[in-house]
Amino acid sequence: MKIDGNKNNSPFRIRKATPKDAGKTILFIKKVAKEHPFGFFESREFKVSVEEQKAYIRKMNRSRNSLFLIAEDASEIVGIGTIVGGSRKRNQHTGELSISISKKNYSKGIGTAILEAINDWAKLSPFIKRISLKVFADNRQAIAFYKKGGFIKEGCIRRGAFVEGRFIDVIIMGKVYL
Ligand SMILES: CC(C)(COP(=O)(O)OP(=O)(O)OC[C@H]1O[C@@H](n2cnc3c(N)ncnc32)[C@H](O)[C@@H]1OP(=O)(O)O)[C@@H](O)C(=O)NCCC(=O)NCCS
């Protein structure tokens, strides 16, 4: 996968995860879940062992319609992007997207680089014809980000999430590959 630089010209690299990344990806996912209020689970709810995460990464890498990407700088993971492909004949052309960037690295172009890598992969994939995602309705930063990436708002799951005593609508966004 391509080597890229962010908006501040500091280099980062995007590559497929391997089972060796299991421990680091668990720590990263727990960290970003704590850092931002727009996640679909709480940090303490993510109880995945290193062995389970290794098996998950292996499964993702074996899958024809899934992808597990890592963005890293010289010292650490700065972002993760995944596509989880549909598991049935009738939805194997679809993938569910998730992107997380560590807070200190927001707005440096890393999310865009991950999305471009996913877009390139989807365009070449003989399977993927649609990518969708869910985002909290009050997550303006992410909605602007996905719109810029060509995603269209397709619907709203009213009260789709419950966070700290408050219901939040969840927006469904999608992009179709012809
Ligand atoms: C949303 C997210 C993935 C975007 O990634 P990023 O690396 O920060 O974004 P980029 O630097 O590539 O910016 C791309 C576009 O996103 C939007 N964006 C990024 N940061 C923004 C901000 N602080 N406010 C508003 N829009 C913003 C802009 O449209 C931007 O384009 P521009 O630079 O031309 O203005 C990232 O900020 C993130 O992980 N946020 C927290 C977790 C989250 O909300 N994940 C998505 C849940 S579904």
The ligand as an SDF file (V2000), in Angstrom:
LIG
                    3D

 48 50  0  0  0  0  0  0  0  0999 V2000
  -13.6410   11.7610   11.3100 C   0  0  0  0  0  0  0  0  0  0  0  0
  -12.1960   11.3370   11.0880 C   0  0  0  0  0  0  0  0  0  0  0  0
  -12.1510    9.8700   10.6610 C   0  0  0  0  0  0  0  0  0  0  0  0
  -11.5920   12.2190    9.9620 C   0  0  0  0  0  0  0  0  0  0  0  0
  -10.2300   11.8720    9.7740 O   0  0  0  0  0  0  0  0  0  0  0  0
   -9.1030   13.0220    9.7710 P   0  0  0  0  0  0  0  0  0  0  0  0
   -7.7960   12.4230    9.4890 O   0  0  0  0  0  0  0  0  0  0  0  0
   -9.2260   13.7860   11.0520 O   0  0  0  0  0  0  0  0  0  0  0  0
   -9.6430   13.9460    8.5600 O   0  0  0  0  0  0  0  0  0  0  0  0
   -8.7960   14.6570    7.3820 P   0  0  0  0  0  0  0  0  0  0  0  0
   -7.6880   15.4570    7.9660 O   0  0  0  0  0  0  0  0  0  0  0  0
   -8.4190   13.6480    6.3530 O   0  0  0  0  0  0  0  0  0  0  0  0
   -9.8920   15.6940    6.8150 O   0  0  0  0  0  0  0  0  0  0  0  0
  -10.7330   15.4070    5.7300 C   0  0  0  0  0  0  0  0  0  0  0  0
  -12.0010   16.2160    5.8330 C   0  0  0  0  0  0  0  0  0  0  0  0
  -12.7400   15.8420    7.0140 O   0  0  0  0  0  0  0  0  0  0  0  0
  -13.4040   17.0120    7.5330 C   0  0  0  0  0  0  0  0  0  0  0  0
  -12.8170   17.3610    8.8330 N   0  0  0  0  0  0  0  0  0  0  0  0
  -11.6550   16.9090    9.3730 C   0  0  0  0  0  0  0  0  0  0  0  0
  -11.4700   17.4760   10.5750 N   0  0  0  0  0  0  0  0  0  0  0  0
  -12.5150   18.3060   10.7900 C   0  0  0  0  0  0  0  0  0  0  0  0
  -12.9090   19.1610   11.8610 C   0  0  0  0  0  0  0  0  0  0  0  0
  -12.1650   19.2850   12.9690 N   0  0  0  0  0  0  0  0  0  0  0  0
  -14.0930   19.8140   11.7450 N   0  0  0  0  0  0  0  0  0  0  0  0
  -14.8610   19.7020   10.6570 C   0  0  0  0  0  0  0  0  0  0  0  0
  -14.5460   18.8990    9.5980 N   0  0  0  0  0  0  0  0  0  0  0  0
  -13.3900   18.2190    9.6760 C   0  0  0  0  0  0  0  0  0  0  0  0
  -13.1430   18.1240    6.5390 C   0  0  0  0  0  0  0  0  0  0  0  0
  -14.1460   18.0590    5.5280 O   0  0  0  0  0  0  0  0  0  0  0  0
  -11.7950   17.7070    5.9540 C   0  0  0  0  0  0  0  0  0  0  0  0
  -11.5420   18.2600    4.7130 O   0  0  0  0  0  0  0  0  0  0  0  0
  -10.6840   19.6500    4.6030 P   0  0  0  0  0  0  0  0  0  0  0  0
   -9.3550   19.3620    5.2240 O   0  0  0  0  0  0  0  0  0  0  0  0
  -10.6030   19.9200    3.1400 O   0  0  0  0  0  0  0  0  0  0  0  0
  -11.4530   20.6690    5.3650 O   0  0  0  0  0  0  0  0  0  0  0  0
  -11.3230   11.5360   12.3600 C   0  0  0  0  0  0  0  0  0  0  0  0
  -11.2790   12.8990   12.7000 O   0  0  0  0  0  0  0  0  0  0  0  0
  -11.7770   10.7290   13.5570 C   0  0  0  0  0  0  0  0  0  0  0  0
  -11.3570    9.5990   13.7470 O   0  0  0  0  0  0  0  0  0  0  0  0
  -12.6390   11.3170   14.4040 N   0  0  0  0  0  0  0  0  0  0  0  0
  -13.0700   10.6930   15.6300 C   0  0  0  0  0  0  0  0  0  0  0  0
  -13.6880    9.3540   15.4630 C   0  0  0  0  0  0  0  0  0  0  0  0
  -14.8610    9.3430   14.5360 C   0  0  0  0  0  0  0  0  0  0  0  0
  -15.7070   10.2190   14.6070 O   0  0  0  0  0  0  0  0  0  0  0  0
  -14.8810    8.3410   13.6730 N   0  0  0  0  0  0  0  0  0  0  0  0
  -15.9590    8.1550   12.7600 C   0  0  0  0  0  0  0  0  0  0  0  0
  -17.0790    7.4750   13.4740 C   0  0  0  0  0  0  0  0  0  0  0  0
  -18.2110    6.8640   12.2950 S   0  0  0  0  0  0  0  0  0  0  0  0
  1  2  1  0
  2  3  1  0
  2  4  1  0
  2 36  1  0
  4  5  1  0
  5  6  1  0
  6  7  2  0
  6  8  1  0
  6  9  1  0
  9 10  1  0
 10 11  2  0
 10 12  1  0
 10 13  1  0
 13 14  1  0
 14 15  1  0
 15 16  1  0
 15 30  1  0
 16 17  1  0
 17 18  1  0
 17 28  1  0
 18 19  1  0
 18 27  1  0
 19 20  2  0
 20 21  1  0
 21 22  1  0
 21 27  2  0
 22 23  1  0
 22 24  2  0
 24 25  1  0
 25 26  2  0
 26 27  1  0
 28 29  1  0
 28 30  1  0
 30 31  1  0
 31 32  1  0
 32 33  2  0
 32 34  1  0
 32 35  1  0
 36 37  1  0
 36 38  1  0
 38 39  2  0
 38 40  1  0
 40 41  1  0
 41 42  1  0
 42 43  1  0
 43 44  2  0
 43 45  1  0
 45 46  1  0
 46 47  1  0
 47 48  1  0
M  END
$$$$
